Amino acid sequence: MKKLFLSLSLCLFPVTAYCQVTIENFCFELSQESQVKFKLRIYYDALSKWSGASVKYKTPDAMHRALG
């Protein structure tokens, strides 16, 4: 009986979630001479008060391997 009630309740009231994730991108260089580049991505959702971030960076060696 509990399984039937759970199945019917999920069909009648589907589980939904609403989120509004915002992404911001920032690019940085250490200096003109070093050619080390950073990319900072910030993710956040104001409604759920969630946030996260990631950083990618490239060194001159990695850029040379990607081009060559």
C-alpha positions as CSV (number, residue, x, y, z in Angstrom):
1,M,0.0,0.0,0.0
2,K,2.8,2.4,0.8
3,K,4.4,1.8,-2.6
4,L,1.2,2.5,-4.3
5,F,0.7,5.7,-2.4
6,L,4.3,6.8,-3.1
7,S,3.9,6.0,-6.8
8,L,0.7,8.0,-7.1
9,S,2.0,10.9,-5.2
10,L,5.1,11.1,-7.4
11,C,2.8,11.1,-10.5
12,L,0.5,13.7,-9.2
13,F,3.1,15.9,-7.6
14,P,6.3,15.6,-9.6
15,V,9.5,16.6,-7.9
16,T,10.8,19.8,-9.5
17,A,13.5,22.2,-8.7
18,Y,14.1,25.7,-9.8
19,C,17.6,27.2,-10.0
20,Q,19.1,30.2,-11.6
21,V,22.8,29.6,-11.8
22,T,24.9,32.6,-12.8
23,I,28.4,32.2,-14.2
24,E,31.1,34.9,-14.2
25,N,34.4,34.6,-16.1
26,F,37.6,36.5,-15.3
27,C,40.9,36.2,-17.2
28,F,44.2,37.2,-15.7
29,E,47.9,37.3,-16.6
30,L,50.8,37.4,-14.2
31,S,52.7,39.9,-16.3
32,Q,53.3,40.7,-20.0
33,E,56.6,38.8,-19.9
34,S,55.6,35.6,-18.1
35,Q,52.7,34.6,-20.4
36,V,51.1,32.5,-17.6
37,K,47.3,32.9,-18.0
38,F,44.6,32.2,-15.4
39,K,40.8,31.8,-16.1
40,L,38.6,32.1,-13.0
41,R,35.0,30.9,-13.3
42,I,32.6,31.6,-10.5
43,Y,29.2,29.9,-10.3
44,Y,26.4,30.9,-7.9
45,D,22.7,30.5,-7.3
46,A,21.2,33.3,-5.3
47,L,18.0,31.4,-4.5
48,S,19.7,28.4,-3.0
49,K,22.6,30.4,-1.6
50,W,25.1,28.0,-3.4
51,S,28.4,29.0,-4.9
52,G,31.4,27.4,-6.4
53,A,34.5,28.3,-8.5
54,S,37.1,26.7,-10.7
55,V,40.5,28.0,-11.9
56,K,42.3,27.0,-15.2
57,Y,45.8,28.1,-16.0
58,K,48.2,27.7,-18.9
59,T,51.9,28.0,-18.8
60,P,54.0,28.8,-21.8
61,D,54.9,25.0,-22.1
62,A,51.3,24.0,-22.2
63,M,50.5,26.7,-24.8
64,H,53.4,25.5,-26.9
65,R,52.3,21.9,-26.8
66,A,48.7,23.0,-27.8
67,L,49.9,25.0,-30.8
68,G,52.6,22.7,-32.0
